[in-house]
Amino acid sequence: MQKLTVVGSVNVDLTAIVDRLPEPGETIGGGRLRRDAGGKGANQAAAAARLGAQVRMVGAVGDDADGQWMRSALTDAGVDTAHVAAVSEATGTALIVVDADGENQIAVCEGANALVDIDGVEFGADETVLAQLEISMELVTRLAETVPGYLALNAAPAQPLPRTVLDRVDLFIVNETEYALMPELRDAPLVAVTYGAKGAALLERGETVASVPAVATTPVNTVGAGDAFCAALTIALREGFSPADALSTACAVGAAAVADPASQPALQALAAYVP
């Protein structure tokens, strides 16, 4: 299975589970509180390891109890955490509200994630690197300039992408809202776009080369589903799956993730999700 390095965020997820999402200025009662390991980077690393890849994480946590907990959660998932630094800032935190349909609202306090660094990290030519935009664009640009092998970017949250990144990244992964907010992705060599219950598509320079339906499931929490999809799609494409099979496999993994209340869901090996 693939060697995968994930460079990205590590957060504590504080999730309030309520019947419906509050309107602006409104307070909703009757919620249940969960406290889970999260962060786009950590979620993707944990998912990839559970799917069977050989994974290491490059990130940062606080020198605090939450930081120790996040490192332990990654280790328990099978992730090498040697490059998860303990820094002076508090461990990143995401404040999440999830309704009865699994839809969510999220506010992220980056904390230690602002100090993620790749100094001293060596990347092999045979190694896949997966990053997200919960780390600084400066760091993403450095990855584009230094990673010798395959580079995938989950371009979320949406923000303008510099030409250096657009020209270098092998695979972009976004949802339909992010794709609409970043028109520069129309010129990218390969972009995966997710459409929620409508499935996903792969586009080469704006032209659809594969499109698959979603896998029917009952959503419990959508927070980690996109991250599981990112991990599965990256691994499947690097394993030589056809575009359609890679998308179908990733959609199946995302469906399994959305049915799990945790942001880092329990997953089987990748082969269990191959159509």
Backbone bond lengths (Angstrom), bond angles and torsions (degrees), N, CA, C in turn:
res aa  C-N    CA-C-N  psi(-1)  N-CA   C-N-CA  omega(-1)  CA-C   N-CA-C  phi
1 M - - - 1.467 - - 1.519 109.51 -
2 Q 1.305 115.51 163.36 1.454 122.26 -172.20 1.529 113.50 -64.93
3 K 1.353 114.64 147.13 1.454 120.92 165.42 1.524 106.82 -86.57
4 L 1.320 116.51 122.79 1.461 121.26 -175.12 1.519 110.20 -130.51
5 T 1.334 115.93 128.01 1.456 120.87 171.40 1.516 108.74 -109.97
6 V 1.321 116.23 125.91 1.459 121.64 176.85 1.522 108.25 -103.57
7 V 1.328 116.38 123.63 1.462 122.10 176.19 1.517 106.32 -109.69
8 G 1.329 117.09 114.84 1.456 116.60 -175.66 1.510 114.88 178.54
9 S 1.318 113.91 -160.53 1.463 122.52 -170.15 1.527 112.14 -87.80
10 V 1.336 113.70 151.37 1.462 122.58 173.41 1.527 106.68 -130.58
11 N 1.315 116.71 121.42 1.468 120.86 -177.24 1.518 111.77 -131.24
12 V 1.328 115.51 155.73 1.452 121.96 161.08 1.524 106.75 -88.07
13 D 1.321 117.54 127.56 1.460 122.30 177.37 1.527 109.58 -95.96
14 L 1.329 116.84 117.26 1.463 122.50 172.34 1.524 106.63 -103.40
15 T 1.327 116.70 109.96 1.464 121.47 -171.03 1.514 111.03 -116.61
16 A 1.337 115.25 126.00 1.460 121.96 171.73 1.523 108.01 -100.15
17 I 1.335 116.64 121.38 1.462 122.23 -179.62 1.520 107.84 -100.65
18 V 1.341 115.91 116.72 1.464 121.75 -173.73 1.528 109.65 -130.88
19 D 1.328 116.41 169.57 1.464 120.32 -179.78 1.520 111.61 -67.93
20 R 1.334 117.02 -39.23 1.458 120.74 179.84 1.520 109.03 -147.56
21 L 1.325 115.96 157.98 1.457 120.55 179.47 1.525 109.83 -74.33
22 P 1.332 118.14 141.29 1.469 119.92 -179.67 1.523 112.14 -71.52
23 E 1.314 116.05 148.65 1.460 122.18 170.45 1.532 108.42 -78.58
24 P 1.339 118.11 163.14 1.476 119.45 177.50 1.530 111.53 -54.08
25 G 1.321 115.81 128.65 1.459 121.37 179.09 1.514 114.67 81.22
26 E 1.320 117.66 -0.42 1.462 121.19 -176.60 1.520 111.19 -99.02
27 T 1.325 116.19 144.89 1.465 122.89 174.11 1.523 108.99 -107.02
28 I 1.319 116.05 131.02 1.463 122.17 178.05 1.527 108.56 -110.64
29 G 1.306 117.44 128.82 1.459 121.83 178.49 1.515 112.03 -99.88
30 G 1.318 115.34 179.39 1.461 121.33 174.49 1.510 114.76 76.74
31 G 1.324 118.01 18.63 1.461 120.76 -177.49 1.523 113.21 -81.74
32 R 1.333 114.74 161.29 1.471 122.23 172.05 1.532 107.58 -114.56
33 L 1.324 116.75 139.08 1.458 121.41 -175.63 1.525 110.89 -103.51
34 R 1.353 115.33 131.96 1.468 121.77 171.72 1.527 108.37 -118.30
35 R 1.312 115.31 150.43 1.464 121.60 176.06 1.521 106.43 -130.26
36 D 1.354 116.32 112.17 1.458 120.50 -171.64 1.525 111.04 -132.79
37 A 1.320 114.99 162.73 1.459 121.07 169.84 1.518 108.69 -72.45
38 G 1.348 117.58 138.19 1.455 120.74 -178.04 1.518 112.45 -156.74
39 G 1.329 115.11 -154.97 1.459 122.39 -172.18 1.516 108.94 96.08
40 K 1.346 116.95 133.64 1.460 119.35 -176.90 1.519 112.44 -55.00
41 G 1.314 117.14 -44.69 1.454 119.74 -178.90 1.513 112.44 -63.00
42 A 1.327 115.98 -49.88 1.462 120.16 -179.15 1.522 111.26 -64.80
43 N 1.330 116.90 -39.58 1.469 119.80 177.88 1.529 111.19 -59.71
44 Q 1.334 116.03 -44.06 1.461 120.19 -179.01 1.526 111.31 -68.86
45 A 1.319 116.85 -37.93 1.465 120.12 178.59 1.528 110.66 -65.78
46 A 1.329 116.69 -45.73 1.470 120.35 179.83 1.517 110.89 -62.71
47 A 1.339 116.39 -43.63 1.474 119.69 179.40 1.518 110.88 -62.07
48 A 1.328 116.86 -45.72 1.467 120.71 -178.27 1.523 111.14 -61.38
49 A 1.331 116.40 -41.51 1.464 119.51 179.31 1.521 111.21 -65.42
50 R 1.315 116.83 -41.50 1.465 120.10 179.46 1.522 111.52 -68.35
51 L 1.334 116.59 -27.92 1.460 120.59 176.33 1.522 112.35 -77.24
52 G 1.337 116.81 -11.71 1.456 120.05 173.40 1.513 116.32 116.93
53 A 1.335 119.19 -0.83 1.459 120.70 179.36 1.523 110.84 -76.28
54 Q 1.319 115.68 159.69 1.458 122.42 173.24 1.528 106.69 -91.07
55 V 1.333 116.77 106.48 1.465 121.35 -164.86 1.520 111.69 -118.80
56 R 1.336 114.75 137.67 1.453 120.31 166.31 1.531 108.19 -125.89
57 M 1.338 114.28 151.26 1.466 120.65 -176.68 1.516 109.34 -114.35
58 V 1.339 116.20 132.64 1.456 122.26 171.21 1.524 106.65 -111.21
59 G 1.321 116.62 115.38 1.457 120.23 -177.19 1.516 110.12 -165.49
60 A 1.332 115.66 -165.16 1.463 120.83 -179.57 1.521 109.48 -149.17
61 V 1.317 115.28 140.96 1.462 122.63 174.90 1.518 108.21 -131.22
62 G 1.307 116.85 166.65 1.451 120.42 177.11 1.519 111.46 -73.98
63 D 1.318 114.61 157.86 1.468 120.26 174.40 1.527 107.08 -83.23
64 D 1.322 115.56 65.11 1.457 121.69 -172.96 1.526 109.21 -146.50
65 A 1.321 115.91 178.21 1.468 120.24 -177.37 1.523 111.28 -62.64
66 D 1.338 117.14 -38.06 1.460 119.60 178.38 1.523 111.16 -63.86
67 G 1.327 116.30 -38.45 1.455 119.97 178.10 1.515 112.01 -62.91
68 Q 1.325 116.80 -42.32 1.464 120.49 177.60 1.523 110.64 -63.77
69 W 1.330 115.61 -38.90 1.465 120.16 179.28 1.521 111.05 -65.11
70 M 1.358 117.33 -42.54 1.458 120.42 -178.97 1.531 111.19 -64.90
71 R 1.315 116.42 -40.72 1.471 119.81 177.67 1.532 110.21 -63.20
72 S 1.320 116.56 -42.23 1.469 120.32 179.95 1.526 111.44 -64.38
73 A 1.350 116.59 -38.99 1.462 120.16 179.33 1.523 111.00 -63.47
74 L 1.329 116.67 -40.78 1.462 120.30 177.66 1.523 111.25 -66.66
75 T 1.312 116.26 -43.62 1.468 120.45 178.67 1.523 110.67 -60.50
76 D 1.332 116.39 -42.34 1.458 120.68 179.81 1.530 111.41 -63.37
77 A 1.340 116.71 -28.96 1.462 120.71 178.41 1.520 112.33 -80.06
78 G 1.346 116.81 -9.13 1.456 120.51 179.48 1.514 114.49 100.09
79 V 1.339 117.10 16.78 1.463 122.35 -177.61 1.523 110.46 -95.42
80 D 1.343 116.65 136.36 1.457 122.65 173.29 1.526 108.12 -75.24
81 T 1.332 118.26 119.77 1.467 122.22 -175.40 1.529 112.61 -108.74
82 A 1.323 117.83 19.62 1.462 120.52 -177.88 1.527 112.20 -58.86
83 H 1.344 117.13 -27.60 1.462 120.77 -179.18 1.532 112.81 -105.66
84 V 1.330 116.56 22.96 1.462 120.71 170.03 1.524 106.50 -96.30
85 A 1.336 116.10 104.30 1.459 121.62 -173.24 1.526 111.07 -80.13
86 A 1.328 116.50 148.58 1.462 123.18 170.23 1.523 107.36 -98.73
87 V 1.333 117.51 119.37 1.460 122.73 -172.36 1.522 110.31 -122.90
88 S 1.340 115.33 176.56 1.462 120.65 -174.48 1.521 113.37 -74.57
89 E 1.335 118.27 -27.11 1.465 120.83 178.96 1.532 110.71 -73.04
90 A 1.327 115.78 154.29 1.470 120.22 177.56 1.525 110.81 -66.11
91 T 1.318 116.24 151.72 1.464 121.10 176.33 1.530 109.89 -57.44
92 G 1.327 116.76 137.85 1.461 121.01 179.90 1.521 111.87 -57.54
93 T 1.330 115.26 150.45 1.461 120.68 -177.38 1.518 109.96 -136.81
94 A 1.330 116.61 137.44 1.464 122.36 173.56 1.520 108.68 -114.43
95 L 1.323 116.19 128.38 1.462 122.75 176.85 1.519 107.30 -100.72
96 I 1.332 116.77 117.22 1.470 122.26 -168.45 1.523 110.00 -125.75
97 V 1.319 115.38 138.03 1.462 121.43 170.20 1.528 107.29 -119.27
98 V 1.331 117.06 127.55 1.468 123.00 -178.48 1.518 108.73 -122.42
99 D 1.357 116.12 132.65 1.462 118.85 -179.79 1.522 111.87 -95.97
100 A 1.319 116.39 -176.18 1.466 121.91 -174.64 1.516 112.67 -66.13
101 D 1.330 118.18 -19.62 1.466 122.31 178.00 1.523 112.89 -94.40
102 G 1.331 117.21 2.69 1.459 120.87 179.71 1.509 114.16 87.24
103 E 1.343 118.61 -1.93 1.464 120.64 177.20 1.522 109.44 -73.50
104 N 1.346 116.12 156.59 1.458 118.09 -172.41 1.520 113.12 -142.39
105 Q 1.318 115.02 160.88 1.459 125.24 167.29 1.523 106.31 -125.29
106 I 1.345 117.34 137.78 1.468 120.62 -174.10 1.524 110.00 -136.70
107 A 1.328 115.84 134.58 1.464 122.39 168.62 1.524 107.48 -122.68
108 V 1.342 116.76 129.23 1.464 121.23 -174.68 1.525 110.38 -111.37
109 C 1.322 116.12 131.76 1.469 123.33 171.87 1.528 106.03 -105.84
110 E 1.350 117.34 109.00 1.466 119.93 -166.26 1.521 114.20 -68.14
111 G 1.319 119.38 -34.15 1.461 121.35 177.77 1.513 112.37 48.90
112 A 1.331 116.48 -124.54 1.467 122.35 -176.30 1.514 113.58 -60.94
113 N 1.324 118.05 -21.88 1.462 120.12 -178.45 1.532 112.63 -62.57
114 A 1.328 116.69 -22.14 1.465 119.83 177.42 1.525 111.63 -69.07
115 L 1.328 117.42 -13.95 1.462 121.72 -175.86 1.531 113.05 -109.19
116 V 1.328 117.68 13.69 1.467 120.03 176.52 1.531 108.94 -62.22
117 D 1.331 116.29 134.92 1.463 121.53 -175.45 1.523 109.08 -140.60
118 I 1.326 116.58 148.71 1.469 119.94 177.51 1.525 111.76 -109.89
119 D 1.333 117.99 10.10 1.466 120.23 174.92 1.530 109.02 -58.47
120 G 1.304 116.76 129.96 1.458 121.23 179.38 1.510 114.61 84.40
121 V 1.340 118.51 -1.05 1.463 122.05 178.39 1.518 108.59 -97.63
122 E 1.318 116.95 124.78 1.458 121.35 177.92 1.527 109.62 -101.98
123 F 1.330 115.30 136.09 1.458 121.44 179.60 1.520 109.29 -112.75
124 G 1.334 116.37 129.67 1.456 121.12 -179.54 1.520 112.05 -85.93
125 A 1.320 115.64 155.19 1.467 120.57 179.61 1.529 112.07 -66.26
126 D 1.332 116.80 -23.74 1.464 121.03 -179.26 1.530 112.35 -94.85
127 E 1.315 116.07 9.31 1.457 121.73 -172.61 1.528 110.32 -105.30
128 T 1.332 116.54 137.53 1.458 122.10 174.78 1.520 108.77 -91.74
129 V 1.338 116.70 136.76 1.459 121.88 177.72 1.520 108.54 -118.06
130 L 1.328 115.47 130.97 1.463 122.76 -179.96 1.522 108.69 -122.31
131 A 1.339 116.69 126.30 1.463 121.42 -179.81 1.524 109.80 -130.73
132 Q 1.323 116.46 172.67 1.457 123.32 178.58 1.530 108.01 -139.73
133 L 1.323 116.91 177.88 1.462 120.57 -178.60 1.524 112.80 -101.26
134 E 1.335 117.32 22.32 1.461 120.62 167.57 1.529 110.23 -87.54
135 I 1.330 117.55 2.73 1.455 123.14 167.31 1.525 107.37 -110.70
136 S 1.327 117.72 170.93 1.458 120.26 -173.29 1.525 112.08 -69.03
137 M 1.335 115.94 149.43 1.460 120.21 176.22 1.525 110.45 -64.04
138 E 1.325 116.81 -30.23 1.464 119.92 176.03 1.527 110.66 -59.34
139 L 1.326 116.32 -42.37 1.459 119.99 -179.95 1.529 110.78 -70.47
140 V 1.321 117.26 -39.36 1.468 120.38 176.94 1.524 110.08 -61.51
141 T 1.327 116.75 -39.97 1.463 120.75 177.61 1.518 111.05 -64.24
142 R 1.314 116.78 -39.40 1.472 119.99 176.42 1.527 110.78 -61.98
143 L 1.326 116.87 -39.80 1.463 119.79 176.83 1.525 110.22 -61.71
144 A 1.328 116.06 -43.22 1.467 119.93 179.25 1.521 111.53 -60.78
145 E 1.310 116.69 -30.36 1.466 121.21 -177.52 1.523 113.36 -87.07
146 T 1.345 117.48 -20.44 1.460 119.40 -170.68 1.523 115.10 -117.62
147 V 1.335 119.16 -26.19 1.472 120.84 -176.93 1.526 108.96 -70.15
148 P 1.349 118.18 122.87 1.465 119.76 -177.87 1.519 114.22 -84.54
149 G 1.333 117.08 -19.98 1.461 120.78 -175.83 1.515 112.74 -103.35
150 Y 1.319 115.93 -149.69 1.471 123.19 -176.01 1.520 109.93 -73.18
151 L 1.336 117.12 131.06 1.461 122.22 -177.98 1.524 109.67 -123.50
152 A 1.329 116.36 120.31 1.464 122.58 176.59 1.522 108.55 -113.41
153 L 1.331 115.86 143.84 1.460 121.13 -178.92 1.514 110.13 -133.59
154 N 1.326 115.97 118.46 1.458 121.26 168.66 1.531 105.70 -82.04
155 A 1.328 116.11 99.37 1.473 121.17 -171.98 1.522 110.70 -80.06
156 A 1.323 114.91 67.27 1.459 122.61 -178.71 1.530 108.98 -143.66
157 P 1.331 116.84 137.95 1.456 129.61 -2.68 1.535 111.90 -64.78
158 A 1.336 116.35 152.98 1.462 121.21 -176.01 1.522 111.67 -63.35
159 Q 1.328 115.69 136.82 1.460 122.73 173.66 1.520 108.31 -162.59
160 P 1.343 118.21 160.60 1.467 119.94 -178.97 1.529 111.40 -58.90
161 L 1.328 115.75 140.57 1.458 121.47 -178.05 1.525 109.72 -108.08
162 P 1.333 117.19 128.53 1.464 119.22 178.21 1.522 111.71 -69.66
163 R 1.303 116.45 156.96 1.459 121.78 -177.57 1.526 111.53 -58.70
164 T 1.330 117.56 -35.99 1.469 120.91 179.41 1.521 111.04 -56.88
165 V 1.330 116.06 -41.11 1.463 120.95 -179.61 1.525 110.36 -74.51
166 L 1.327 117.22 -45.33 1.467 121.08 -179.64 1.523 112.09 -58.04
167 D 1.321 116.32 -39.62 1.464 120.56 -176.24 1.523 113.21 -78.18
168 R 1.338 117.61 -18.65 1.461 120.17 -172.55 1.534 114.13 -103.74
169 V 1.317 117.98 -36.16 1.468 120.83 -172.93 1.531 110.36 -66.16
170 D 1.337 115.97 133.55 1.467 121.92 -179.25 1.525 112.44 -81.30
171 L 1.339 116.72 -32.73 1.460 121.52 -177.23 1.523 109.17 -144.07
172 F 1.322 115.82 123.27 1.463 121.83 170.00 1.522 108.45 -102.32
173 I 1.342 116.42 142.39 1.463 121.45 176.15 1.523 107.79 -128.51
174 V 1.337 116.71 124.10 1.462 121.97 -178.66 1.528 109.23 -143.94
175 N 1.336 115.99 165.87 1.460 118.57 169.13 1.531 108.46 -94.77
176 E 1.312 117.02 175.23 1.462 120.14 -173.24 1.528 112.96 -63.11
177 T 1.343 117.10 -33.52 1.464 120.06 178.49 1.518 110.42 -67.71
178 E 1.333 116.70 -44.01 1.469 120.77 179.22 1.524 110.92 -64.81
179 Y 1.317 116.56 -38.18 1.468 119.72 178.95 1.530 110.67 -62.81
180 A 1.321 116.49 -39.01 1.463 120.47 178.88 1.528 111.42 -68.32
181 L 1.330 117.10 -32.31 1.463 121.49 -178.12 1.525 113.27 -81.60
182 M 1.338 117.49 -12.53 1.468 121.13 -178.41 1.527 109.86 -124.93
183 P 1.330 117.50 75.16 1.472 120.12 -176.47 1.518 113.54 -60.58
184 E 1.337 117.33 -19.59 1.457 119.90 178.85 1.528 112.20 -63.07
185 L 1.342 117.12 -19.90 1.466 120.11 179.71 1.527 112.75 -69.66
186 R 1.343 117.98 -14.73 1.467 119.83 176.56 1.516 111.99 -60.50
187 D 1.336 116.85 -24.03 1.463 120.75 -178.81 1.529 112.74 -97.30
188 A 1.323 117.97 0.58 1.458 120.89 -176.13 1.528 110.74 -74.55
189 P 1.329 117.40 148.05 1.471 120.60 -177.76 1.530 113.93 -60.35
190 L 1.352 117.77 -40.15 1.462 120.30 -178.25 1.525 109.26 -150.11
191 V 1.320 115.47 124.13 1.462 121.62 -179.58 1.520 108.96 -132.98
192 A 1.319 116.65 129.30 1.458 121.81 170.72 1.524 107.82 -99.12
193 V 1.324 116.21 130.12 1.461 121.92 179.47 1.522 108.46 -121.01
194 T 1.335 115.97 127.09 1.467 120.34 177.16 1.523 109.24 -98.90
195 Y 1.343 115.06 143.83 1.461 121.97 -177.59 1.524 111.95 -123.66
196 G 1.323 117.15 30.37 1.455 120.32 178.31 1.512 111.69 60.62
197 A 1.314 115.98 -126.36 1.469 121.20 -177.57 1.519 112.81 -68.63
198 K 1.349 117.47 -7.59 1.469 120.71 179.82 1.525 112.55 -95.88
199 G 1.348 118.13 0.77 1.455 119.85 174.72 1.515 113.70 101.24
200 A 1.333 116.68 -146.52 1.461 121.89 -174.71 1.516 109.81 -154.33
201 A 1.329 115.64 161.52 1.466 121.24 179.54 1.515 109.86 -142.67
202 L 1.334 115.81 154.33 1.456 123.16 171.62 1.526 107.85 -112.69
203 L 1.328 115.18 132.62 1.456 120.65 -178.11 1.526 110.54 -124.84
204 E 1.323 115.99 134.95 1.466 121.71 172.31 1.524 107.93 -108.21
205 R 1.332 114.81 112.31 1.471 121.74 -177.87 1.532 111.23 48.28
206 G 1.337 114.50 47.01 1.452 121.32 174.76 1.509 115.79 87.11
207 E 1.327 118.39 -9.03 1.466 122.03 -178.63 1.532 109.93 -101.70
208 T 1.324 117.06 129.33 1.461 121.57 -178.23 1.528 110.81 -69.96
209 V 1.346 115.97 125.67 1.464 120.70 177.30 1.526 111.84 -109.77
210 A 1.333 116.86 -15.31 1.465 121.34 176.41 1.515 108.20 -159.51
211 S 1.331 115.41 145.06 1.459 121.15 178.33 1.513 108.33 -148.80
212 V 1.341 117.15 132.56 1.462 120.75 -178.11 1.524 109.75 -135.04
213 P 1.332 117.03 152.66 1.469 120.08 177.05 1.521 110.97 -77.37
214 A 1.312 116.19 162.35 1.459 121.11 174.32 1.521 110.10 -73.57
215 V 1.319 116.08 160.35 1.461 122.01 174.23 1.522 107.81 -91.27
216 A 1.326 117.13 125.87 1.462 121.30 -177.55 1.520 110.67 -64.42
217 T 1.324 116.54 134.32 1.458 121.67 178.53 1.517 108.55 -159.84
218 T 1.320 116.12 168.08 1.459 121.02 174.85 1.522 108.68 -98.88
219 P 1.333 118.75 111.22 1.463 119.84 -175.05 1.520 112.28 -70.92
220 V 1.328 114.14 137.81 1.462 121.51 174.94 1.522 109.60 -113.35
221 N 1.334 116.12 -43.56 1.464 121.48 -179.55 1.521 108.24 -155.16
222 T 1.312 117.51 118.97 1.469 120.96 -177.28 1.518 113.36 -88.66
223 V 1.334 118.88 -1.16 1.468 121.23 -171.61 1.525 111.91 -59.62
224 G 1.327 119.26 -47.28 1.457 120.62 -175.60 1.515 115.09 -94.48
225 A 1.337 117.18 -0.74 1.463 119.83 -174.01 1.522 112.15 -66.59
226 G 1.329 116.52 -44.83 1.464 119.75 178.94 1.506 112.42 -62.69
227 D 1.327 116.94 -35.31 1.467 120.58 178.94 1.523 111.12 -68.95
228 A 1.325 116.75 -40.41 1.467 120.00 176.27 1.523 110.23 -63.83
229 F 1.336 116.98 -40.34 1.464 121.64 176.34 1.527 110.40 -59.06
230 C 1.332 117.14 -46.08 1.473 121.26 -179.76 1.527 111.34 -58.40
231 A 1.324 115.60 -46.77 1.460 119.77 -179.75 1.520 110.94 -61.94
232 A 1.333 116.42 -47.52 1.468 120.73 -176.84 1.522 111.82 -65.17
233 L 1.328 117.19 -43.56 1.466 119.90 -178.22 1.524 110.70 -65.11
234 T 1.315 116.95 -44.33 1.462 120.47 179.99 1.518 110.83 -59.88
235 I 1.323 116.55 -46.78 1.462 120.72 -179.42 1.529 110.38 -64.33
236 A 1.329 116.62 -45.71 1.468 120.31 -176.11 1.527 111.18 -63.03
237 L 1.324 117.58 -44.25 1.467 119.78 178.71 1.524 111.30 -63.60
238 R 1.316 116.62 -39.15 1.463 120.64 179.95 1.531 111.65 -72.22
239 E 1.343 116.59 -22.80 1.461 120.42 176.40 1.529 111.82 -82.43
240 G 1.330 116.86 -2.63 1.459 120.37 176.38 1.512 115.28 94.13
241 F 1.344 118.04 12.08 1.455 120.49 176.42 1.533 109.35 -62.17
242 S 1.323 116.68 150.79 1.457 120.33 171.46 1.522 108.50 -65.78
243 P 1.338 118.05 158.28 1.468 119.19 178.66 1.526 113.38 -53.81
244 A 1.334 117.98 -43.96 1.460 120.72 -178.39 1.530 111.35 -67.05
245 D 1.331 116.91 -42.98 1.464 119.69 179.76 1.522 111.40 -67.34
246 A 1.316 117.06 -37.89 1.463 120.51 178.12 1.524 110.40 -63.44
247 L 1.333 116.41 -44.19 1.464 120.23 178.32 1.522 111.22 -63.88
248 S 1.327 117.49 -45.04 1.464 120.90 -179.32 1.517 111.22 -61.98
249 T 1.326 116.34 -41.58 1.463 120.41 178.41 1.512 110.79 -64.16
250 A 1.328 117.04 -44.54 1.466 120.98 179.94 1.524 111.14 -64.35
251 C 1.337 117.97 -38.70 1.459 121.03 177.32 1.527 111.24 -64.13
252 A 1.333 116.71 -38.24 1.465 120.29 177.56 1.522 111.06 -64.96
253 V 1.329 116.43 -40.14 1.463 120.54 177.06 1.533 109.96 -65.53
254 G 1.332 116.93 -43.46 1.458 119.93 177.95 1.517 112.19 -60.98
255 A 1.326 117.37 -38.01 1.465 121.10 178.01 1.523 111.17 -65.14
256 A 1.327 116.53 -38.99 1.466 119.66 176.72 1.525 110.41 -65.06
257 A 1.328 115.96 -37.94 1.465 120.29 -178.73 1.523 112.04 -68.95
258 V 1.331 116.55 -39.61 1.468 120.04 -176.26 1.527 111.43 -69.77
259 A 1.316 116.95 -19.18 1.461 121.22 178.60 1.525 112.30 -87.86
260 D 1.339 117.04 0.55 1.469 122.80 -178.98 1.526 108.01 -109.70
261 P 1.331 119.52 134.81 1.469 120.30 -178.08 1.525 114.44 -70.74
262 A 1.326 118.80 -16.59 1.461 121.46 -176.41 1.518 111.50 -86.91
263 S 1.344 116.33 151.26 1.464 121.26 175.99 1.526 111.55 -74.25
264 Q 1.336 116.79 -20.86 1.460 122.13 175.04 1.527 107.10 -118.95
265 P 1.334 116.57 78.34 1.470 121.40 -170.60 1.520 113.38 -70.60
266 A 1.315 114.44 158.22 1.465 120.84 171.71 1.525 108.21 -70.72
267 L 1.330 116.69 129.28 1.459 121.63 -179.14 1.522 109.70 -132.32
268 Q 1.333 116.31 155.33 1.451 121.60 173.39 1.521 109.44 -89.77
269 A 1.326 116.86 176.51 1.452 121.15 174.80 1.524 109.97 -61.78
270 L 1.327 116.41 153.17 1.465 122.30 -173.78 1.531 111.81 -53.15
271 A 1.319 117.62 -38.11 1.464 121.53 -176.01 1.520 112.71 -57.64
272 A 1.339 117.32 -25.60 1.466 120.53 -178.63 1.529 111.76 -69.10
273 Y 1.330 117.57 -16.69 1.470 121.00 -174.85 1.530 112.69 -109.22
274 V 1.325 116.80 1.12 1.469 120.25 -178.58 1.523 108.93 -72.24
275 P 1.350 118.10 131.90 1.467 119.93 -177.97 1.519 111.96 -67.94
